[in-house]
Amino acid sequence: MSMLVGLVFTVGGCVWLWLITFFDRAHLQVIGAAMLIGIGGSVLIVTALAMGTELIGPHTVSECD
């Protein structure tokens, strides 16, 4: 579910950047679009790290004994 939320934020920011070409004062709107892309990217990376942690779980072995 959180992967979908991150994807929505990221795609929303990309669509906003695409639509900026049709608006005035685009230099002010780039900040908002960049924030959406940043939020989405952060959510996606945290979700991916959590998924990797769940896959590893307790199956860790140290060969440095």
N, C-alpha and C positions, 0 to 999 in steps of 0.2 A: 504494500500500500504506500509506504513512504517513497519507494522508487517511482511510483506514478506521480506523486506530489512533486518530487524533484524534476521529473520530466516535464510536467505542466509548467512549472516556473521557468525552466530553461527554454522550452518552445515558445512560451509567452513572451519572454525577452527577445528571442530571435524574430518573432513576428512583429513585435514593436519596433525593432531596428529596421525591419523591412518597410514598415509603414511610415517611418520617420521621413522618408524621401518625399512624401506627399504633404508634409506639414511645414509650417513656419517655425522658427526658433528651434530647429533640430538640435542645436548644441546643448540646450537645456534638457531635452528629453533623453539624450544618450545616457545621462546619469541614472535615470530610472530604469532604463532597459539593462544597463550594466548591473544594477543592483539585482534585478530579477535573475539574470544569468548567473550571478555570483551565488545567490541564495540556492538556486537549483543545482548548481555544481557542487556546493557544499553538502546539500542533502544527499545527492547521488554518491559522493565519495564516502560519506559516513555510513550510508546504507550498504555500500559495497564492502567496506571494511568489516561491518557487523556480520554480513553474510559469510565472509571468509572466516571470521572467528568462529561462527557457529559450525562451519564445515570442519574446521580443525578440531574444535572441542577439546576433550581430554586426551586425544590421541597424539600426545607429544612425547618424544623420546630423546633424551640427551645422549649423544655418543661420546661426550667428553668426560667420562668417569675415570 
